[in-house]
C-alpha cells in the first residue's frame, strides 16, 4: 500500500507546493520583473521603429511589402497600443494609477504585487516571441521586382515650389496654387522662393535640359532609388508618375526653364490635370512669358519690380544704416531710384558700397546714369550696369580675375575650389578663401557647400551674374571664350577663335569627339576640355602652337594616351587628367617629365600601373594627386626628387612601400616621403609585404563643430598591428611627426602612453591631439622622461574609448605643460575616476571647453582638496586658474561631485553653458558661494539626474544672466519646488524655459518673478509638460508689489510661445487670480494647451483686448474650448467670441 500511496502523495505535494512557490515568487520579484519588462519593451519599440523605417523607404521606392512583415507590425502595434495588460504595466512605470491591477501610487497590496509580477513575466515571454520572430526576418522587408506600371499618360502635376520677390506677388502665387482648378503656375522675371507644401522638390532645367538628370533629382528627393536602374526615359517617367501620386500634397518647381519645344511635364513624368490638381501642383520659373505659354500654364505671374519703400528697405539692409548721414542718404536715394526696383541690383550694389566714402557713392551715381548695357535675354540693362559696378568696386585684380575665371564653368556648375587653384599652393589657399568670401559677400558668387572645417568647398554663380561675367571676360583685354555645356559636337569655328583674342578657352561638358590637328592659339593661357567623354584621341601636333598655355584640364575624357606635342607646353603650371584610362598606355605619361614648370599634377583614378620615373624630374611640382590608382607602383627615387612638393594625395592607392634596411629596390620607401621638407599635406594608405598597414592623413583641418570624433585631422596614424611590429613604419615617418600641428592615434595596440612617441619627437608644434581605441594606454603621459617642449602648444585634446586609462597625467609635469589647452573632450574612458588634481588644475589657465561622456567610474571632475604651490607658474608668482566657458557632463553614473574641495571663484566667472545629463549620484550642482561667480551663465540644462536633490544647496542669490533653463525627468520625490525657500530671484536674460517630466513638482516659480523689474523680460519660449502634480506655474509666495505695474515693468513682455502640455492637475497659471490683469501678453503669438483637464480658464487677461499678436490657440479638442472652459457672463463671453476663430485642434 505504501508503495502505491507514496508516489501519489509526492505528486500531489509537488502539484500543490510548486504553484504556491511560483505565486510567492511573482510577489517577491515583481519589481525585478517590471524592470526586465521595461527593457524588453524598449527593445521591441526599437525593433518596430527600425522595421517601419525600412518599410517606409521601400514604399517610397514603389516596392511591395512582404505579408509577414505587415502581419508582424500589426500584431506588435496591437500589443503595444491596445493590450490592456501592457498598457497597465507601462502606466505603473510612468507613476500613474493602473486600475487593472488595483494599484495606485499610495497603496499596493500583496495580491496586486503578485498580479503585477505574473503579468510582467508573461509579457516578457510574449515580447521575446516577437523579437525572435523579427530576428528571423532578412534585412529585406519588400519584394524588389519593379511594379507593374502602365505607360505614362500625363494628366496631373506633382510637387511645386513658390517663388516671389515681395508679398503681393507671393499672394498671387499662393492664391493660384489654392485654386482647385489650377494645376500649374508660371512665374517669369526675377523672384524669390518659399516652400509651403508637405513635400517640395526643386530642379533646375537650364537651356540644355537633361531629362534623366531632372528625373533623377526628383526621384532622389522622393526616395525612389530604383529609377536609376532604368534607362528608357518614358519608362522612367511612368514609374516617377506612380511615385508622385503617393504623396498627399506636393509642390514641384522647375527652375530656369528656357526651351519652349519640350513638354517638360509629360516627358519628365509629372502627373497633371483635373485628376491630380488637388494633390500635385507645379511652378515653372523662366525669364520668358513665351515659355510659360508654350507649357500651357493656366496661370502666369510676372515678378515685377519692388515698390520704392521696399527698394529702400532692401538697399539699406545691404548697404548699412545711413540715418546719421543726411548727405549720404540723399545720394543713396538717387542710387535706389537708378536701380529701378530690381532686387539683384539693390543687393549687389548696396553691398559693394557698404562702408565706402561719399566720393565713391557720388561716382556711383554718375556711372549708373551713364551706363548703357545691352539687353541680355530681355533683362533690363540697369541690372547689368549694377553688377558691372559691383565688379568694378572689387578693386583687387586677383579678386576680379577669380570672378571672371568662375565664368569658364558651365551654367549652374558647382565650382570646386581646387579647380581655381592653378598657380600656387599653400600661401594662396588661405587667400583664395578670402577672395571667395568677398565675392560671396558681394553677391557675385553663391556659397554652395563647405568642408567640415567650415572653409568653402564649392561655389556657384547666378545665371545673370555669369552672363555679365562672360560679357566682361570676352572683351579684347580679357580674351575669354566660353562655350561650356552647350551641346557642342565639333571644335568651334576658326573665325570664332581669333588667335589674337583668345586667352581662356572653356569647352567643358560638351560632346566634342574630334580635335583639329594644330590649332593656332599661341596666346592661349588655359584650356578646359573636361567631361567631353566622346573625345578618344588628341592629335599628335594639337598642342604644338599653344606655347603660352599654363592650365590644361583633360579630366573625364576618353583619352588613353598623351600626344608628344604636350612637350611644347613649357609654361604649363597645372595639368588635370582625372578619370582618364591609362591602363595600357602609362608609358605615354613620360612626356609629362618635360614640363619643368609644372606645379599641379592630378592623376585621380587613371588606372596607372607604374608611375613614370620621369615624373621625378618635376622639381617645381607642388601638388601631386595619385588617389584611387589601386594597382599603382612607384619606383624608388621618384618621390624624393620632388623637393618642392607641398601636397601628396594617395588615398585609395595601396602601394607596397619599403621600410627599414631590407629593400629590394623595386618600390619607393617611406623615407622618401619623410625627406620632403616642404610637405604640409599627405593622404596615404601604406602597406608592405609583411601586411603591416598604416593610414596617414596629414594636412586636413579639424572640424569647426563640436562633434566628438575629429574625422579630419592634420595627421593620423592607424596601426593594424602591435606598435612594436610597426616600429619600422614609425621610424620612417617620425620626421613628419616632429613637424605636425595635429595628430590622431587610433588602435595603436601596445601604446601605453604618449611617452613612447614623445621621447623621440617632442611635438613642439602640436595644436590638436586625438587618441582613440588604444586600449593598453594607462596614462596619456606618465613619469618617463619627456622633452620640455612636450604639449606646450597643445590647444585641443580628444580622448576616446581608452578602456584602461587611469589618469591623464601621472607624476610631475614640466613647466608650461598644457599651458595653451582650451578644449578637452573625454568619452568612454571606463576606468577613469578623476580627471585633474589641484597641481594640474592650476596649469589649465586657458581651458575654456570641457566635455566628459560615458566615463562610468568617474567620481569627480576636479579634485581641488590641496593646491600645490610648487606647481604655480614661477614667472607669474600667482596661481592662475582656468576660466571655463562651456562644460558638458553626460552619462557619468558614479559622479558624486564636480568640484571636490573649494572651487576657485574665478573658474566660474566666465561659465556660459553647463549641461548635466544622466549623472545619477550627483546631489546638487552648486554651493551658495558659487552663485556669486555665475554672472555669465546663459544656459543650464539638467536631465535624467535621478539623485538630484537641489540645483543649489541653499538658493540665496540671483542668477544674473541665465538665458536657458531645462529641467528634465527628475524623479517625483526630489523636486517639490525649484526654489526652497522662496527668494527674490530675477532672470533678466532668460530666453527659453523648459520643464519636462518633473512629476512631483506642484509649483514652478514664485509670483514675485512676474512682479519684480518686469519679471522675466527676455523670456521668449515657455513650455511646461508632463508634470503630473503641477497645480500652478507661478505660485503665491507672500510678496506684494506696491505702486502698481508700470509700462516698463510689464512681465513676460517678450514671450511669443506658451505651451502647457499634459498637466492633469493644473488649476491656474498664476496666483492669486486677481493679479491676472498684469498678464497683457504684448508679444504672445502661440498659446498651446493640451490635456490640462482641470485648467478652466485660459491664462489670458480678462480685459476686452486680446493679445495683439496672438495668431493661434492650439488645443486637443473643440469640446474643451467650447464646453469645458469657464467663461464669465460679461466680458469673457465677448472674449470667447473673438478668440474662437484663432482656436485650432492639432
Secondary structure, DSSP 8 states (H G I E B T S, - for coil): -HHHHHHHHHHHHHHHHHHHHHHHHHHHTHHHHHHHHHHHHHHHHHHHHHHHHHHHHHHHTT-EE-HHHHHHHHHHHHHHHT-HHHHHHHHHHTT--BGGGTB-SS---HHHHHHHHHHHHHHHHHHHHHHHHHHTS-S--EE-S-------------B--B--SSHHHHHHHHHHHH-TT--EEEEEES---B--SSEEEEEEEESS--HHHHHHHHHHHHT-GGGGG---HHHHHHHHHHHHTT-SSEEEEEEEE--SS--HHHHHT---STTTTTTEEEEEEES-HHHHHHTT-SEEEEE----HHHHHHHHHHHH---TT-HHHHHHHHHHHHHHTT-HHHHHHHHHHHTT--HHHHHHHHHHHHH-----BTTB-HHHHHHHHHHHHTT--HHHHHHHHHHTTS-TT--EEHHHH--S-SHHHHHHHHHHHHHHHHTTSSEEEEE-TTS-EEEEE--HHHHHHHHHHHTSTTT-EEE--SS---S---GGG--TTT-SEEE--SS------SS---TT--EEE-TT-TT-----TTTTTT-TT--EEE-TT----S--GGGGG-TT--EEE-TT---SS-GGGGGGGGG-TT--EEE-TT---SEE-GGGGG-TT--EEE-TT-TT-EE-TTSGGG-TT--EEEEEEEEEE-B-SS---SSS-BHHHHHT-TT--EEEEEEE-TT--EEEEEES----SS--SS-SS-S-EEEESS-GGGGHHHHHHHHHHHHH-SEEEEES-TT---THHHHHHH--TT--EEEEES-TT-SEEE-SS---TTTTSS--EEEEE--TT--EEE-S---TTTTTT--EEEEE--TT--EEEEHHHHTT-TT--EEEEE--TT--EEEEES---GGGS-TTT-S------SEEEEES-TT--EEEEE---GGGTTT--EEEEES-TT---SB-HHHHTT-SS--EEEEES-TT---SBSS--S--TT--EEEEE---TTT-S-SSSS------TT--EEEEES-TT--EEEETHHHHSSSSSTT--EEEEES-TT--EEEE--S----S---GGG-TTTT--EEEEES-TT--EEESSGGGGGG---TT--EEEEES-TT--S-SS--SSS--TT--EEEES-HHIIIIIS---TTHHHHHHHHHGGGEEE-
